Amino acid sequence: MTKNGNSEKKGAKIFRVKCSQCHTVEEGGAHKLGPNLHGIFGRRPGLAEGYTQYSKANKMSEFTWEDGTLFDYLENPERYMKGTKMKFPGLKKPKERKDLIAYLKKSC
């Protein structure tokens, strides 16, 4: 549990169930259908080294991945970034998004 009450453990379970089919988090981890997420915080979309399947929408985005941008993106990726290739319906519950971000911050 983080100091703000978000659960990295619950976030790890969410990642395993909803994200791990397409993403990895460990440093040097393989790209899958989606990019490895290690080092995502503080990075612009479309810049994971060695991943070549980014959409034009990802490559042209000018924001930086931080808690707030991930929180909004994970609610509905296709609405947040028009033209993304990420076909994920999103996490509608704010607590699930916060727990997943807590896990990603620890793991990435």
Backbone as numpy.savetxt, mean C-alpha at the origin, in Angstrom:
# Nx Ny Nz CAx CAy CAz Cx Cy Cz
0.43 -3.32 19.34 -0.43 -2.14 19.34 0.48 -0.90 19.34
0.20 0.02 18.45 0.98 1.25 18.40 0.46 2.22 19.45
1.20 3.30 19.67 0.80 4.27 20.69 -0.53 4.95 20.37
-0.94 4.96 19.10 -2.23 5.57 18.75 -3.36 4.55 18.69
-3.11 3.31 19.15 -4.16 2.31 19.24 -4.36 1.45 18.01
-3.52 1.62 17.01 -3.64 0.79 15.82 -2.86 -0.50 16.02
-3.35 -1.57 15.46 -2.80 -2.90 15.71 -1.99 -3.39 14.51
-0.67 -3.48 14.70 0.19 -4.04 13.65 -0.16 -5.51 13.40
-0.54 -6.22 14.47 -0.90 -7.63 14.34 -2.15 -7.79 13.46
-3.16 -6.98 13.71 -4.37 -7.03 12.87 -4.02 -6.59 11.45
-3.15 -5.60 11.33 -2.72 -5.15 10.01 -1.99 -6.23 9.25
-1.18 -7.05 9.94 -0.47 -8.16 9.30 -1.47 -9.17 8.75
-2.52 -9.43 9.50 -3.54 -10.37 9.03 -4.26 -9.80 7.80
-4.59 -8.52 7.84 -5.24 -7.88 6.68 -4.32 -7.98 5.47
-3.03 -7.72 5.67 -2.08 -7.82 4.57 -2.05 -9.23 3.99
-1.94 -10.23 4.87 -1.90 -11.63 4.40 -3.13 -11.99 3.59
-4.30 -11.58 4.07 -5.56 -11.98 3.43 -5.86 -11.16 2.18
-5.58 -9.86 2.21 -6.06 -9.00 1.13 -4.97 -8.43 0.21
-3.72 -8.51 0.62 -2.67 -7.82 -0.15 -1.54 -8.74 -0.63
-1.25 -9.79 0.12 -0.06 -10.60 -0.16 -0.13 -11.38 -1.46
-1.32 -11.50 -2.05 -1.41 -12.16 -3.34 -0.66 -11.35 -4.40
-0.60 -10.04 -4.22 -0.01 -9.15 -5.23 1.23 -8.40 -4.76
1.48 -8.33 -3.45 2.57 -7.52 -2.91 3.40 -8.28 -1.88
4.67 -7.88 -1.76 5.54 -8.31 -0.67 6.00 -7.06 0.06
6.55 -7.22 1.27 6.99 -6.06 2.05 8.46 -6.11 2.46
9.07 -7.28 2.41 10.43 -7.39 2.93 11.44 -6.73 2.00
12.49 -6.19 2.59 13.55 -5.57 1.79 14.11 -6.58 0.81
14.17 -6.21 -0.45 14.66 -7.12 -1.48 13.65 -8.15 -1.92
12.42 -8.05 -1.39 11.37 -9.01 -1.74 10.99 -8.92 -3.21
10.45 -10.00 -3.70 10.09 -10.08 -5.12 8.89 -9.19 -5.43
8.86 -8.71 -6.64 7.65 -8.08 -7.17 6.72 -9.21 -7.58
5.44 -9.00 -7.42 4.44 -9.95 -7.87 3.61 -9.23 -8.93
2.32 -9.43 -8.93 1.46 -8.68 -9.82 1.61 -7.18 -9.54
1.78 -6.84 -8.27 2.06 -5.47 -7.85 3.49 -5.40 -7.33
3.97 -4.19 -7.08 5.36 -4.02 -6.64 5.59 -4.43 -5.18
6.84 -4.73 -4.88 7.27 -4.89 -3.49 7.07 -3.52 -2.83
6.56 -3.50 -1.61 6.22 -2.24 -0.95 7.30 -1.72 0.00
8.41 -2.44 0.13 9.46 -1.97 1.04 9.94 -0.58 0.62
9.99 0.33 1.56 10.44 1.69 1.28 9.37 2.60 0.70
8.10 2.18 0.79 7.01 2.96 0.19 6.84 4.33 0.85
7.03 4.43 2.17 6.79 5.69 2.87 7.83 6.73 2.46
7.34 7.87 2.04 8.20 8.95 1.58 8.56 8.87 0.10
8.02 7.88 -0.59 8.32 7.69 -2.02 7.09 8.06 -2.85
7.32 8.57 -4.04 6.22 8.84 -4.97 5.75 7.53 -5.59
4.50 7.45 -6.01 4.01 6.26 -6.72 4.80 6.03 -8.01
4.88 4.78 -8.40 5.50 4.45 -9.68 7.01 4.38 -9.67
7.62 4.30 -8.48 9.08 4.36 -8.41 9.75 3.18 -7.73
9.04 2.08 -7.50 9.69 0.91 -6.89 10.71 0.35 -7.89
11.94 0.27 -7.46 13.03 -0.18 -8.33 12.76 -1.58 -8.89
12.88 -1.71 -10.19 12.74 -3.00 -10.84 11.33 -3.40 -11.21
10.34 -2.63 -10.78 8.95 -2.96 -11.14 8.59 -2.20 -12.41
8.12 -2.92 -13.42 7.91 -2.30 -14.73 6.45 -2.26 -15.17
5.54 -2.68 -14.34 4.13 -2.79 -14.74 3.26 -1.64 -14.26
3.86 -0.51 -13.90 3.06 0.61 -13.41 2.18 1.19 -14.51
1.01 1.65 -14.11 0.12 2.37 -15.02 0.67 3.78 -15.24
0.21 4.40 -16.28 0.57 5.80 -16.54 0.12 6.66 -15.36
-1.05 6.35 -14.79 -1.56 7.11 -13.65 -0.58 7.07 -12.48
0.01 5.91 -12.20 0.99 5.80 -11.13 2.24 6.61 -11.45
2.75 6.44 -12.65 3.99 7.12 -13.03 3.85 8.64 -13.07
2.65 9.13 -13.33 2.42 10.57 -13.44 2.00 11.22 -12.11
1.74 10.42 -11.09 1.30 10.97 -9.80 2.41 11.79 -9.16
2.00 12.87 -8.52 2.99 13.77 -7.93 2.89 13.87 -6.42
2.18 12.97 -5.79 2.12 12.97 -4.33 3.13 11.97 -3.77
3.27 11.95 -2.47 4.18 11.04 -1.78 3.36 10.12 -0.89
3.76 8.85 -0.84 3.07 7.90 0.04 3.41 8.22 1.49
2.41 8.59 2.24 2.48 8.84 3.67 1.23 8.24 4.30
1.10 8.32 5.61 -0.07 7.77 6.29 -1.37 8.26 5.64
-1.49 9.57 5.45 -2.73 10.14 4.94 -3.05 9.74 3.51
-2.05 9.74 2.64 -2.31 9.37 1.25 -2.66 7.89 1.16
-1.97 7.04 1.92 -2.31 5.61 1.92 -3.71 5.38 2.49
-4.04 6.10 3.55 -5.36 5.96 4.16 -6.45 6.24 3.13
-6.31 7.33 2.39 -7.30 7.69 1.39 -7.28 6.73 0.20
-6.10 6.37 -0.26 -5.95 5.47 -1.41 -6.56 4.10 -1.13
-6.28 3.56 0.06 -6.73 2.21 0.39 -8.25 2.10 0.54
-8.93 3.21 0.70 -10.39 3.15 0.77 -10.98 2.74 -0.58
-10.41 3.27 -1.66 -10.89 2.94 -3.01 -9.81 3.37 -4.00
-8.84 2.49 -4.29 -7.71 2.86 -5.15 -8.10 3.42 -6.51
-9.11 2.86 -7.14 -9.49 3.33 -8.48 -10.12 4.72 -8.45
-10.78 5.05 -7.38 -11.36 6.40 -7.25 -10.27 7.40 -6.91
-9.32 7.00 -6.05 -8.25 7.91 -5.63 -7.29 8.21 -6.78
-6.95 7.18 -7.57 -6.00 7.34 -8.66 -6.64 6.82 -9.94
-7.30 7.69 -10.64 -7.98 7.32 -11.89 -6.96 6.72 -12.86
-7.25 5.51 -13.37 -6.36 4.87 -14.32 -5.37 3.89 -13.72
-5.41 3.69 -12.39 -4.52 2.72 -11.78 -4.84 1.32 -12.27
-3.85 0.46 -12.32 -4.07 -0.94 -12.69 -4.47 -1.78 -11.47
-4.37 -1.21 -10.29 -4.67 -1.96 -9.07 -6.17 -2.22 -8.97
-6.54 -3.46 -9.18 -7.95 -3.86 -9.14 -8.26 -4.43 -7.77
-8.44 -3.54 -6.82 -8.71 -3.88 -5.43 -9.87 -3.01 -4.99
-10.92 -3.61 -4.43 -12.10 -2.83 -4.08 -11.88 -1.85 -2.93
-10.80 -2.02 -2.20 -10.51 -1.12 -1.10 -10.94 -1.67 0.25
-10.51 -0.97 1.27 -10.88 -1.28 2.65 -11.80 -0.17 3.13
-13.04 -0.46 3.31 -14.03 0.57 3.65 -13.96 1.00 5.12
-13.52 0.10 5.99 -13.49 0.41 7.43 -12.21 1.18 7.76
-12.35 2.39 8.31 -11.18 3.19 8.65 -10.19 2.46 9.58
-10.70 1.71 10.55 -9.83 1.00 11.48 -8.97 -0.03 10.75
-9.53 -0.74 9.78 -8.74 -1.70 9.00 -7.63 -1.00 8.24
-7.93 0.16 7.65 -6.89 0.90 6.93 -5.80 1.37 7.88
-6.18 1.85 9.06 -5.19 2.30 10.05 -4.33 1.14 10.52
-4.93 -0.02 10.76 -4.16 -1.20 11.19 -3.21 -1.65 10.10
-3.67 -1.66 8.85 -2.80 -2.06 7.74 -1.64 -1.08 7.60
-1.89 0.20 7.72 -0.82 1.19 7.63 0.17 1.01 8.77
-0.31 0.70 9.98 0.60 0.45 11.11 1.52 -0.73 10.79
0.96 -1.78 10.20 1.76 -2.94 9.82 2.77 -2.55 8.73
2.33 -1.83 7.73 3.23 -1.43 6.65 4.37 -0.55 7.17
4.07 0.35 8.10 5.12 1.21 8.65 6.18 0.38 9.38
5.75 -0.65 10.05 6.68 -1.52 10.76 7.46 -2.41 9.78
6.80 -2.87 8.76 7.38 -3.88 7.85 8.11 -3.30 6.65
7.77 -2.10 6.28 8.35 -1.51 5.06 9.42 -0.51 5.37
